[in-house]
Amino acid sequence: MSTFAKGLEGVIAAETNMSWIDGVNGVLEYVGINIDALAQNSTFEETVYLLWNKKLPTRSELDAFTKELRDHYSIPSEIKDRIKAIPATAEPMHVLRSLISELAFYDSNPNDNDVESARKKSINILGQAPALVAAYDRARRGLDVVEPDTELSFSQNFLYMLNGEKPTDTMARAFDICMITHADHGLNNSTFASRVVISTLSDVYSALTAAVGSLRGPLHGGANEGVMKMLNEIDSIDAVEDYVMTKLKNKDRIMGFGHRVYKAKDPRANELQKLAEQLAKDTGNEALFEKSHRIEEIMAREVGAKGIYPNVDFYSATTYHCIGLKLDLFTPMFAMSRLGGWSGHVIEQLGDNRLFRPKAEFVGEHNVPYVPIDER
Ligand code: ACO
């Protein structure tokens, strides 16, 4: 007996022990630990270790994992040269997707799919992703590429390679919280894409490339850029009411709201809201935060009853803007973090693989006669 579920809504298609979501009450846990506790106390490196190993590391385990990741911060010189040749008009998400794929050229055994090889390839990709994004951003601005600094954490090192100077502790910590909160989220579209690809026993590079392609869509990770565009379109706090009401009247989507799983406020949005508010104050972007908050109030009044509340993308937009990131780097930031989650899912899938192969309901005609081309 097969049932049809458009968009696979409600279908359970995999088992995981990485993240758990209670969409009704707005709860997210990684390996049983509440996302608030991780956002407040953990680091991105520790969070990735947790997702991959299903336990928090001891000090020595974390040191070893961190060292292994830092040993992969550098990108091959051939890739650096290629980055310089990419048109400055290319979208960073297209660049990241293409370059993750190209990393396979520099792996002597790109197709090894045993669980330990998949873990090593995941470290290789996760370690290099920040350098790919930062190098492209600098190259398109006509600046020299900044070499990674293996004394720095994942987040510090990314901001250092992007800006050419070490970030303040506050900025690095804010960015790290963004990385922690975006790292994993059940069987979302991009994670599903990565599991679908690896289920053919293709390779980790192909699986993660597919996931980046999925994430860039405006209904998924691309929404954070949509939120920022919307905030820029609204001139002042007084213009928010009209803007939102017109959009709702026209049945347009308000970016950063709604979720297939959450019917309450996304708990990641709570953490990012706190961060956005503080950073907006620190960087003179109060107006941006106030506009966001006003949009949230109007949406709660108008569509809260339908379970449409802010999702992870809503306050991450203000947060990234205050950190000084350009608009088209917002979604690559999401991808850099989610590489941790995608990799964990790929490793899980390889550990207990079954090919994904759903069916489609055929809704076309049968017994259609073939008409020769000159008679059509
Ligand atoms: N603004 C206004 N109305 C909305 C929104 C929104 N952002 N989201 C859903 N709705 C309404 C729909 O119009 C629909 O109303 P109707 O029943 O009166 O026709 C109802 O809510 C259900 O919408 P669906 O599209 O069926 O819900 P679905 O679960 O498929 O969509 C999605 C989830 C795609 C995230 C949707 O809420 C959306 O488009 N949001 C805006 C884009 C966005 O923020 N995406 C990021 C999601 S989080 C992430 O992927 C990282």
Residues whose N, C-alpha, C, O or C-beta is under 5 A from the ligand:
A	BS01	ACO	P218 L219 H220 G221 A223 D252 R253 I254 M255 G256 F257 G258 H259 R260 N311 D313
